[in-house]
Amino acid sequence: MVWGVLVVVVAIVLLVCAVPFVVIRFNQLSLGRSLCEEARRQFDAARSTRRGVMSVFLSEVARTLGASHPAVTALEAAVASGAAAGGRVEAGAAERAVTDATRAVAVALHEAGSGASDGPTVTDGSDGLAGRGGSWASDLYAQLEGHETHISAAVRHHNASVRSYMRRRRGPLSLPLRGTYRPLPLIDYEPSTVVPAPVDGTPFPDAEEYRPGRVAEDL
């Protein structure tokens, strides 16, 4: 009888001591989930902004290269798939396909303007996309590359937040809270392996020779 009472007392003491830690973990999970949701909104906003520029870019490259050009039709299909994708995994993979298709169109524009006929990438940035593609297509493409950077940054922020949230969720203190705080998936978005076509010889942020801001001037 004495041992039974002692066990009950010890259990109550442990429960009382655990309550503050469970409350702290509840707040941590709540904050972590909010950060994940905010990062997802940033990803969706970056996708939406790129789609707004993409519609104009598609019209321009269809006029320049022809609506039946394989690179143009592939980009149109990728954009349609990206707009239809809703889940995190599907949206990430679809946006990666849009980036690859956009860069393929830019390479086609560059080759059309410079007279190149073969080679999957372009390394000479002397005339960028300013030949047959025109400066308008060049400006739009530069904007799309900037939006791709925003998408990549939003994905990194989202996935880092999800990993932190899931790490806390796996902890023993989170056991009674797992029904409320469900698992969240990562966004499946990897950097594009297609080399960006140069725009007027200006390197992109992921290029080795890129220098940000005023530091790059006159170098």
CYANA upper distance limits for C-alpha pairs under 8 A (distance plus 0.5 A):
  1 MET  CA      5 VAL  CA      6.81
  2 VAL  CA      6 LEU  CA      6.63
  3 TRP  CA      7 VAL  CA      6.61
  4 GLY  CA      8 VAL  CA      6.78
  5 VAL  CA      9 VAL  CA      6.65
  6 LEU  CA     10 VAL  CA      6.63
  7 VAL  CA     11 ALA  CA      6.60
  8 VAL  CA     12 ILE  CA      6.69
  9 VAL  CA     13 VAL  CA      6.68
 10 VAL  CA     14 LEU  CA      6.64
 11 ALA  CA     15 LEU  CA      6.57
 12 ILE  CA     16 VAL  CA      6.60
 13 VAL  CA     17 CYS  CA      6.64
 14 LEU  CA     18 ALA  CA      6.53
 15 LEU  CA     19 VAL  CA      6.75
 16 VAL  CA     20 PRO  CA      8.28
 17 CYS  CA     21 PHE  CA      8.20
 18 ALA  CA     22 VAL  CA      6.71
 19 VAL  CA     23 VAL  CA      6.68
 20 PRO  CA     24 ILE  CA      6.71
 21 PHE  CA     25 ARG  CA      6.63
 21 PHE  CA    173 LEU  CA      7.79
 22 VAL  CA     26 PHE  CA      6.54
 22 VAL  CA    173 LEU  CA      6.33
 22 VAL  CA    174 SER  CA      7.66
 23 VAL  CA     27 ASN  CA      6.83
 24 ILE  CA     28 GLN  CA      6.71
 25 ARG  CA     29 LEU  CA      6.57
 25 ARG  CA    168 ARG  CA      8.25
 25 ARG  CA    173 LEU  CA      7.34
 25 ARG  CA    174 SER  CA      7.13
 26 PHE  CA     30 SER  CA      6.59
 26 PHE  CA    174 SER  CA      8.09
 26 PHE  CA    177 LEU  CA      7.67
 27 ASN  CA     31 LEU  CA      6.60
 28 GLN  CA     32 GLY  CA      6.49
 28 GLN  CA    168 ARG  CA      8.37
 29 LEU  CA     33 ARG  CA      6.50
 29 LEU  CA    165 TYR  CA      6.81
 29 LEU  CA    168 ARG  CA      7.53
 29 LEU  CA    169 ARG  CA      7.56
 29 LEU  CA    181 TYR  CA      7.69
 30 SER  CA     34 SER  CA      6.76
 30 SER  CA    181 TYR  CA      8.45
 31 LEU  CA     35 LEU  CA      6.72
 32 GLY  CA     36 CYS  CA      6.79
 32 GLY  CA    161 SER  CA      7.18
 32 GLY  CA    162 VAL  CA      8.07
 32 GLY  CA    164 SER  CA      7.77
 32 GLY  CA    165 TYR  CA      5.65
 33 ARG  CA     37 GLU  CA      6.73
 33 ARG  CA    162 VAL  CA      8.26
 33 ARG  CA    165 TYR  CA      7.13
 33 ARG  CA    181 TYR  CA      8.39
 34 SER  CA     38 GLU  CA      6.66
 35 LEU  CA     39 ALA  CA      6.61
 35 LEU  CA    158 HIS  CA      8.35
 35 LEU  CA    161 SER  CA      6.90
 36 CYS  CA     40 ARG  CA      6.66
 36 CYS  CA    158 HIS  CA      6.12
 36 CYS  CA    159 ASN  CA      8.43
 36 CYS  CA    161 SER  CA      5.96
 36 CYS  CA    162 VAL  CA      6.39
 37 GLU  CA     41 ARG  CA      6.80
 38 GLU  CA     42 GLN  CA      6.87
 39 ALA  CA     43 PHE  CA      6.80
 39 ALA  CA    154 ALA  CA      6.71
 39 ALA  CA    155 VAL  CA      8.12
 39 ALA  CA    157 HIS  CA      6.72
 39 ALA  CA    158 HIS  CA      5.26
 39 ALA  CA    161 SER  CA      8.35
 40 ARG  CA     44 ASP  CA      6.71
 40 ARG  CA    154 ALA  CA      8.01
 40 ARG  CA    155 VAL  CA      8.40
 40 ARG  CA    158 HIS  CA      6.66
 41 ARG  CA     45 ALA  CA      6.53
 42 GLN  CA     46 ALA  CA      6.62
 42 GLN  CA    154 ALA  CA      6.45
 43 PHE  CA     47 ARG  CA      6.72
 43 PHE  CA    151 ILE  CA      6.32
 43 PHE  CA    154 ALA  CA      5.55
 43 PHE  CA    155 VAL  CA      6.90
 43 PHE  CA    158 HIS  CA      8.46
 44 ASP  CA     48 SER  CA      6.63
 45 ALA  CA     49 THR  CA      6.64
 46 ALA  CA     50 ARG  CA      6.75
 46 ALA  CA    147 HIS  CA      7.07
 46 ALA  CA    150 HIS  CA      6.71
 46 ALA  CA    151 ILE  CA      5.98
 46 ALA  CA    154 ALA  CA      8.27
 47 ARG  CA     51 ARG  CA      6.79
 47 ARG  CA     95 GLU  CA      8.15
 47 ARG  CA    147 HIS  CA      8.45
 47 ARG  CA    151 ILE  CA      7.18
 48 SER  CA     52 GLY  CA      6.97
 49 THR  CA     53 VAL  CA      7.29
 49 THR  CA    147 HIS  CA      7.91
 50 ARG  CA     54 MET  CA      6.41
 50 ARG  CA    144 LEU  CA      6.77
 50 ARG  CA    147 HIS  CA      6.27
 50 ARG  CA    148 GLU  CA      8.15
 51 ARG  CA     55 SER  CA      6.80
 51 ARG  CA     79 VAL  CA      8.24
 52 GLY  CA     56 VAL  CA      7.89
 53 VAL  CA     57 PHE  CA      6.81
 53 VAL  CA    140 LEU  CA      7.54
 53 VAL  CA    143 GLN  CA      8.17
 53 VAL  CA    144 LEU  CA      7.48
 54 MET  CA     58 LEU  CA      6.45
 54 MET  CA    144 LEU  CA      7.76
 55 SER  CA     59 SER  CA      6.95
 56 VAL  CA     60 GLU  CA      6.82
 56 VAL  CA    140 LEU  CA      8.42
 57 PHE  CA     61 VAL  CA      6.66
 57 PHE  CA    137 ALA  CA      7.04
 57 PHE  CA    140 LEU  CA      6.51
 57 PHE  CA    141 TYR  CA      7.78
 58 LEU  CA     62 ALA  CA      6.44
 58 LEU  CA     72 VAL  CA      7.84
 58 LEU  CA     75 LEU  CA      8.45
 58 LEU  CA     76 GLU  CA      7.89
 59 SER  CA     63 ARG  CA      6.77
 60 GLU  CA     64 THR  CA      6.68
 60 GLU  CA    137 ALA  CA      6.92
 61 VAL  CA     65 LEU  CA      6.12
 61 VAL  CA     66 GLY  CA      7.65
 61 VAL  CA     67 ALA  CA      8.37
 61 VAL  CA     72 VAL  CA      7.54
 61 VAL  CA    105 VAL  CA      8.29
 61 VAL  CA    109 LEU  CA      8.32
 61 VAL  CA    133 GLY  CA      7.78
 61 VAL  CA    137 ALA  CA      7.52
 62 ALA  CA     66 GLY  CA      5.13
 62 ALA  CA     67 ALA  CA      4.87
 62 ALA  CA     68 SER  CA      8.26
 62 ALA  CA     69 HIS  CA      8.24
 62 ALA  CA     72 VAL  CA      6.96
 63 ARG  CA     67 ALA  CA      7.31
 64 THR  CA    132 ARG  CA      7.66
 64 THR  CA    133 GLY  CA      6.54
 65 LEU  CA     69 HIS  CA      6.74
 65 LEU  CA     72 VAL  CA      8.20
 65 LEU  CA    109 LEU  CA      7.72
 65 LEU  CA    133 GLY  CA      8.40
 66 GLY  CA     72 VAL  CA      8.22
 67 ALA  CA     72 VAL  CA      6.91
 67 ALA  CA     73 THR  CA      7.45
 68 SER  CA     72 VAL  CA      7.40
 68 SER  CA     73 THR  CA      6.79
 69 HIS  CA     73 THR  CA      6.76
 70 PRO  CA     74 ALA  CA      6.53
 71 ALA  CA     75 LEU  CA      6.69
 71 ALA  CA    101 ALA  CA      7.45
 71 ALA  CA    104 ALA  CA      6.81
 71 ALA  CA    105 VAL  CA      5.76
 71 ALA  CA    108 ALA  CA      7.80
 72 VAL  CA     76 GLU  CA      6.72
 72 VAL  CA    105 VAL  CA      6.81
 73 THR  CA     77 ALA  CA      6.74
 74 ALA  CA     78 ALA  CA      6.68
 74 ALA  CA    101 ALA  CA      6.91
 75 LEU  CA     79 VAL  CA      6.58
 75 LEU  CA     98 VAL  CA      7.02
 75 LEU  CA    101 ALA  CA      5.42
 75 LEU  CA    102 THR  CA      6.69
 75 LEU  CA    105 VAL  CA      7.95
 76 GLU  CA     80 ALA  CA      6.72
 77 ALA  CA     81 SER  CA      6.73
 78 ALA  CA     82 GLY  CA      6.59
 78 ALA  CA     94 ALA  CA      7.38
 78 ALA  CA     95 GLU  CA      8.49
 78 ALA  CA     97 ALA  CA      6.50
 78 ALA  CA     98 VAL  CA      5.66
 78 ALA  CA    101 ALA  CA      7.45
 79 VAL  CA     83 ALA  CA      6.66
 79 VAL  CA     94 ALA  CA      8.49
 79 VAL  CA     98 VAL  CA      6.37
 80 ALA  CA     84 ALA  CA      6.84
 81 SER  CA     85 ALA  CA      6.68
 81 SER  CA     94 ALA  CA      6.75
 82 GLY  CA     91 ALA  CA      6.75
 82 GLY  CA     94 ALA  CA      5.19
 82 GLY  CA     95 GLU  CA      6.22
 82 GLY  CA     98 VAL  CA      7.57
 85 ALA  CA     90 GLU  CA      6.03
 85 ALA  CA     91 ALA  CA      5.41
 85 ALA  CA     94 ALA  CA      7.37
 86 GLY  CA     90 GLU  CA      7.07
 86 GLY  CA     91 ALA  CA      6.29
 87 GLY  CA     91 ALA  CA      6.26
 88 ARG  CA     92 GLY  CA      6.60
 88 ARG  CA    185 PRO  CA      7.57
 88 ARG  CA    186 LEU  CA      7.41
 88 ARG  CA    187 ILE  CA      5.50
 88 ARG  CA    188 ASP  CA      7.59
 89 VAL  CA     93 ALA  CA      6.92
 89 VAL  CA    185 PRO  CA      8.01
 89 VAL  CA    186 LEU  CA      7.48
 89 VAL  CA    187 ILE  CA      5.64
 89 VAL  CA    188 ASP  CA      5.45
 89 VAL  CA    189 TYR  CA      8.44
 90 GLU  CA     94 ALA  CA      6.56
 90 GLU  CA    188 ASP  CA      7.96
 91 ALA  CA     95 GLU  CA      6.56
 91 ALA  CA    187 ILE  CA      8.08
 91 ALA  CA    188 ASP  CA      8.28
 92 GLY  CA     96 ARG  CA      6.77
 92 GLY  CA    187 ILE  CA      5.94
 92 GLY  CA    188 ASP  CA      5.26
 92 GLY  CA    189 TYR  CA      5.01
 93 ALA  CA     97 ALA  CA      6.88
 93 ALA  CA    188 ASP  CA      6.27
 93 ALA  CA    189 TYR  CA      6.12
 94 ALA  CA     98 VAL  CA      6.87
 95 GLU  CA     99 THR  CA      6.80
 95 GLU  CA    189 TYR  CA      7.93
 96 ARG  CA    100 ASP  CA      6.86
 96 ARG  CA    189 TYR  CA      6.57
 96 ARG  CA    190 GLU  CA      7.31
 96 ARG  CA    191 PRO  CA      7.83
 96 ARG  CA    192 SER  CA      6.98
 97 ALA  CA    101 ALA  CA      6.60
 98 VAL  CA    102 THR  CA      6.48
 99 THR  CA    103 ARG  CA      6.76
 99 THR  CA    148 GLU  CA      7.54
 99 THR  CA    192 SER  CA      7.19
100 ASP  CA    104 ALA  CA      6.72
100 ASP  CA    192 SER  CA      6.62
100 ASP  CA    193 THR  CA      8.08
100 ASP  CA    194 VAL  CA      6.46
101 ALA  CA    105 VAL  CA      6.80
102 THR  CA    106 ALA  CA      6.78
103 ARG  CA    107 VAL  CA      6.67
103 ARG  CA    194 VAL  CA      7.18
103 ARG  CA    195 VAL  CA      7.84
103 ARG  CA    196 PRO  CA      6.12
103 ARG  CA    197 ALA  CA      7.05
104 ALA  CA    108 ALA  CA      6.81
104 ALA  CA    194 VAL  CA      8.02
105 VAL  CA    109 LEU  CA      6.69
106 ALA  CA    110 HIS  CA      6.60
106 ALA  CA    129 LEU  CA      7.78
106 ALA  CA    141 TYR  CA      7.71
106 ALA  CA    196 PRO  CA      8.19
106 ALA  CA    197 ALA  CA      6.35
107 VAL  CA    111 GLU  CA      6.59
107 VAL  CA    120 PRO  CA      8.16
107 VAL  CA    121 THR  CA      7.00
107 VAL  CA    122 VAL  CA      7.10
107 VAL  CA    196 PRO  CA      8.16
107 VAL  CA    197 ALA  CA      5.87
108 ALA  CA    112 ALA  CA      6.54
109 LEU  CA    113 GLY  CA      6.64
109 LEU  CA    129 LEU  CA      6.64
109 LEU  CA    132 ARG  CA      7.57
109 LEU  CA    133 GLY  CA      5.88
110 HIS  CA    114 SER  CA      6.55
110 HIS  CA    116 ALA  CA      8.43
110 HIS  CA    122 VAL  CA      8.15
110 HIS  CA    128 GLY  CA      6.70
110 HIS  CA    129 LEU  CA      5.28
110 HIS  CA    130 ALA  CA      8.16
110 HIS  CA    131 GLY  CA      7.65
110 HIS  CA    132 ARG  CA      8.45
110 HIS  CA    133 GLY  CA      7.61
110 HIS  CA    197 ALA  CA      7.61
111 GLU  CA    115 GLY  CA      5.96
111 GLU  CA    116 ALA  CA      4.99
111 GLU  CA    117 SER  CA      6.91
111 GLU  CA    122 VAL  CA      8.29
112 ALA  CA    116 ALA  CA      7.08
112 ALA  CA    117 SER  CA      8.34
112 ALA  CA    131 GLY  CA      7.91
112 ALA  CA    132 ARG  CA      6.70
112 ALA  CA    133 GLY  CA      7.93
113 GLY  CA    129 LEU  CA      7.15
113 GLY  CA    130 ALA  CA      7.37
113 GLY  CA    131 GLY  CA      4.38
113 GLY  CA    132 ARG  CA      4.84
113 GLY  CA    133 GLY  CA      6.72
114 SER  CA    127 ASP  CA      7.78
114 SER  CA    131 GLY  CA      6.90
121 THR  CA    194 VAL  CA      8.25
121 THR  CA    195 VAL  CA      6.77
121 THR  CA    196 PRO  CA      8.33
121 THR  CA    197 ALA  CA      7.58
122 VAL  CA    195 VAL  CA      8.41
122 VAL  CA    197 ALA  CA      6.41
122 VAL  CA    198 PRO  CA      7.93
123 THR  CA    197 ALA  CA      8.06
123 THR  CA    198 PRO  CA      7.92
124 ASP  CA    128 GLY  CA      8.34
124 ASP  CA    198 PRO  CA      8.04
124 ASP  CA    201 GLY  CA      8.23
125 GLY  CA    197 ALA  CA      8.38
125 GLY  CA    198 PRO  CA      5.60
125 GLY  CA    199 VAL  CA      7.23
125 GLY  CA    200 ASP  CA      6.59
125 GLY  CA    201 GLY  CA      4.63
125 GLY  CA    202 THR  CA      7.96
126 SER  CA    200 ASP  CA      6.85
126 SER  CA    201 GLY  CA      6.02
127 ASP  CA    131 GLY  CA      7.31
127 ASP  CA    199 VAL  CA      8.07
127 ASP  CA    200 ASP  CA      6.02
127 ASP  CA    201 GLY  CA      7.42
128 GLY  CA    138 SER  CA      8.06
128 GLY  CA    197 ALA  CA      7.77
128 GLY  CA    198 PRO  CA      5.56
128 GLY  CA    199 VAL  CA      4.72
128 GLY  CA    200 ASP  CA      4.72
128 GLY  CA    201 GLY  CA      6.39
129 LEU  CA    133 GLY  CA      6.15
129 LEU  CA    134 GLY  CA      7.02
129 LEU  CA    135 SER  CA      7.42
129 LEU  CA    137 ALA  CA      7.72
129 LEU  CA    138 SER  CA      5.77
129 LEU  CA    197 ALA  CA      8.44
129 LEU  CA    198 PRO  CA      7.75
129 LEU  CA    199 VAL  CA      6.27
129 LEU  CA    200 ASP  CA      7.37
130 ALA  CA    134 GLY  CA      5.17
130 ALA  CA    135 SER  CA      5.54
130 ALA  CA    137 ALA  CA      8.49
130 ALA  CA    138 SER  CA      6.89
130 ALA  CA    199 VAL  CA      8.31
130 ALA  CA    200 ASP  CA      7.62
131 GLY  CA    135 SER  CA      8.43
133 GLY  CA    137 ALA  CA      6.37
133 GLY  CA    138 SER  CA      7.67
134 GLY  CA    138 SER  CA      6.99
135 SER  CA    139 ASP  CA      6.58
136 TRP  CA    140 LEU  CA      6.76
137 ALA  CA    141 TYR  CA      6.52
138 SER  CA    142 ALA  CA      6.71
138 SER  CA    199 VAL  CA      6.71
139 ASP  CA    143 GLN  CA      6.83
140 LEU  CA    144 LEU  CA      6.75
141 TYR  CA    145 GLU  CA      6.74
142 ALA  CA    146 GLY  CA      6.85
142 ALA  CA    199 VAL  CA      7.44
143 GLN  CA    147 HIS  CA      6.79
144 LEU  CA    148 GLU  CA      6.66
145 GLU  CA    149 THR  CA      6.92
146 GLY  CA    150 HIS  CA      7.06
147 HIS  CA    151 ILE  CA      6.74
148 GLU  CA    152 SER  CA      6.66
149 THR  CA    153 ALA  CA      6.66
150 HIS  CA    154 ALA  CA      6.62
151 ILE  CA    155 VAL  CA      6.68
152 SER  CA    156 ARG  CA      6.75
152 SER  CA    189 TYR  CA      8.12
152 SER  CA    191 PRO  CA      7.76
153 ALA  CA    157 HIS  CA      6.69
154 ALA  CA    158 HIS  CA      6.53
155 VAL  CA    159 ASN  CA      6.47
155 VAL  CA    187 ILE  CA      6.93
155 VAL  CA    189 TYR  CA      7.49
156 ARG  CA    160 ALA  CA      6.51
157 HIS  CA    161 SER  CA      6.68
158 HIS  CA    162 VAL  CA      6.65
158 HIS  CA    186 LEU  CA      8.01
158 HIS  CA    187 ILE  CA      7.99
159 ASN  CA    163 ARG  CA      6.61
159 ASN  CA    186 LEU  CA      5.90
159 ASN  CA    187 ILE  CA      7.02
160 ALA  CA    164 SER  CA      6.80
161 SER  CA    165 TYR  CA      6.64
162 VAL  CA    166 MET  CA      6.50
162 VAL  CA    184 LEU  CA      7.00
162 VAL  CA    185 PRO  CA      7.79
162 VAL  CA    186 LEU  CA      7.12
163 ARG  CA    167 ARG  CA      6.52
164 SER  CA    168 ARG  CA      6.95
165 TYR  CA    169 ARG  CA      6.65
166 MET  CA    170 ARG  CA      6.69
166 MET  CA    183 PRO  CA      7.25
166 MET  CA    184 LEU  CA      7.97
167 ARG  CA    171 GLY  CA      7.39
168 ARG  CA    174 SER  CA      7.61
169 ARG  CA    174 SER  CA      5.88
169 ARG  CA    175 LEU  CA      8.17
169 ARG  CA    178 ARG  CA      7.36
169 ARG  CA    181 TYR  CA      8.16
170 ARG  CA    174 SER  CA      7.10
170 ARG  CA    175 LEU  CA      8.12
171 GLY  CA    175 LEU  CA      7.64
174 SER  CA    178 ARG  CA      6.63
177 LEU  CA    181 TYR  CA      6.73
178 ARG  CA    182 ARG  CA      6.65
196 PRO  CA    204 PHE  CA      8.19
198 PRO  CA    202 THR  CA      6.87
198 PRO  CA    203 PRO  CA      7.16
198 PRO  CA    204 PHE  CA      8.27
199 VAL  CA    203 PRO  CA      8.19
203 PRO  CA    207 ALA  CA      6.41
203 PRO  CA    209 GLU  CA      7.26
203 PRO  CA    210 TYR  CA      6.02
204 PHE  CA    210 TYR  CA      6.84
205 PRO  CA    210 TYR  CA      6.22
205 PRO  CA    211 ARG  CA      8.23
205 PRO  CA    212 PRO  CA      8.22
206 ASP  CA    210 TYR  CA      7.61
210 TYR  CA    216 ALA  CA      7.97
211 ARG  CA    215 VAL  CA      6.82
211 ARG  CA    216 ALA  CA      5.31
212 PRO  CA    216 ALA  CA      6.49
213 GLY  CA    217 GLU  CA      8.21
215 VAL  CA    219 LEU  CA      8.44
